[in-house]
Amino acid sequence: MQTFKGKVVSNKMQKTVVVEVARLKQHPIYKKYIKLSARFKAHVEEPVEEGKTVIIESTKPISKNKKWRVVKIL
């Protein structure tokens, strides 16, 4: 199972939060670090506030766009 640590950027849906995962990647030629981010929709039973840091884990597909679930709120 794959796990990521990210920040909750939206909690407007029922039982779903949008988590933004940021990472640093080095440019192959210029060797400068670039910040990349990806957004995942994750299933959650109890509401989580925006701005909280969470750990998400991959699961079987819950809906069309939701393939992650919140494991822990940090």
C-alpha positions in Angstrom: 0.0 0.0 0.0 1.1 3.5 -0.8 1.0 6.2 1.8 1.5 10.0 1.5 1.6 12.9 3.9 -0.3 16.0 2.9 -2.4 19.0 3.8 -6.2 19.2 3.7 -7.2 22.0 1.2 -10.9 21.3 1.0 -13.5 19.7 3.2 -16.7 20.9 1.5 -17.9 17.4 0.5 -19.6 14.8 2.7 -17.1 12.2 3.9 -14.5 13.4 1.4 -11.5 15.7 1.8 -9.1 17.0 -0.9 -5.4 16.5 0.2 -2.5 18.2 -1.5 0.7 16.3 -1.4 3.9 18.4 -2.1 7.3 17.0 -3.0 10.7 18.3 -4.2 12.2 17.0 -7.5 15.6 17.9 -8.8 15.8 19.2 -12.4 17.9 16.8 -14.5 19.9 19.5 -16.2 19.9 22.6 -14.0 20.1 20.6 -10.7 17.6 23.1 -9.1 14.9 21.7 -6.9 11.3 22.2 -8.1 8.3 22.0 -5.9 5.6 19.7 -7.3 2.2 19.0 -5.9 -0.7 16.6 -6.5 -4.2 16.6 -5.2 -6.0 13.5 -4.1 -9.6 13.0 -2.9 -9.7 10.9 0.2 -12.4 9.2 2.2 -12.9 10.2 5.8 -15.6 9.3 8.4 -15.3 12.3 10.7 -14.9 15.8 9.5 -11.3 17.2 9.2 -10.6 20.9 9.3 -8.8 22.7 6.4 -5.1 23.2 7.0 -4.6 20.0 9.0 -1.9 17.6 8.0 -3.0 14.0 7.4 -1.6 10.7 6.2 -3.5 9.0 3.3 -3.4 5.4 2.1 -4.4 3.8 -1.1 -7.4 1.5 -1.1 -9.7 -0.1 -3.6 -11.8 2.4 -5.5 -14.6 3.9 -3.4 -16.1 6.0 -6.2 -15.1 7.4 -9.6 -12.4 9.7 -8.2 -11.9 8.5 -4.7 -9.1 5.8 -4.3 -7.6 7.0 -1.0 -8.6 7.1 2.7 -7.3 9.2 5.6 -5.4 7.0 8.0 -4.3 9.5 10.6 -4.7 13.2 11.5 -1.4 14.7 12.6 
